[in-house]
Amino acid sequence: MIIIKVLTENTAASKDFGCEHGLSLYVETKRHHLLFDTGASSLFAENAAKLKVDIPEIDIAILSHGHYDHGGGLKTFLEQNSRAKVYAHERVFEPHYAHRPDGTNAYIGLDSTLLPNERFVFCGATRKIDEELELFSEVREETPIPSGNADLYRKIGNTFLQDDFAHEQNLVIRQNGKALLIAGCAHRGILNIVRQFKEDNGRFPDVVIGGFHLYSRGPGKNEAPEAVDTLARELQKTGTQYYTCHCTGEEAYHRLKAIMGDQIGYLSAGSHLVINF
């Protein structure tokens, strides 16, 4: 059995929980009390208290990629928890920017003043943590990636380059021969990510949780309806159960739901999900 409590998300399950543009998940497995991302601020900790999640008792943290809406709460986490290692991609602290409608490039990366810190464990293409947990990145882009990626950059010296999202990693949790895959924003494309899992493992994951980046907050744009419908039909073929959130966007979610039905659900701050593996 795997228990997921949503600490931070763009929407809230009830007025008792705060929400923000960000994502943070608490995951309880047989071996671990795990934090996946920290949202954009300290809000994840406030909601954790309401959900009876003990931040100091978390034994491992995973950072999906180097954007503030997933790592903005890192300072708070490191202050409230003195034991957990934070697993992040080795490129996660590179400067990341978003191109805004007014023509400026806004910094959306992580707080580099947190470095150096021995609590961080920097990962490459894959990292097997133990028999339960594994991380992978370097997803091949074989199907269209989210169009919102076009407005996202990394800065090398004084030059802004299109972000290649090499800093994005995905978490796999294995129990009783089954697999849960958790993605942060799926900038490399959620379909590419689940297909990469299949290529590496010979089958699709049983359950997937994550944002699909079908909505770009800066320009306020949704992915084209026909692209969302095509994605829904392809995800449907995998036979996997999906739970989405955060950067998928409500409009895109409703289109996915119309095609996928019970094969997809939505998670908000305060949501509590039990996966029976």
Secondary structure, 3 states (H helix, E strand, C coil): CEEEEEEECCCECCCCCCCCCCCEEEEECCCCEEEECCCCCCHHHHHHHHCCCCHHHCCEEECCCCCHHHHCCHHHHHHHCCCCEEEEECCCCCCEEEECCCCCEEECCCCHHHCCCCCEEEECCEEECCCCEEEECCCCCCCCCCHHHHHEEEEECCEEEECCCCCCCEEEEEECCEEEEECCCCCCCHHHHHHHHHHHHCCCCCEEEECCCCEECCCCEECCHHHHHHHHHHHHHHCCEEEECHHHCHHHHHHHHHHHHHHEEECCECCEEEECC
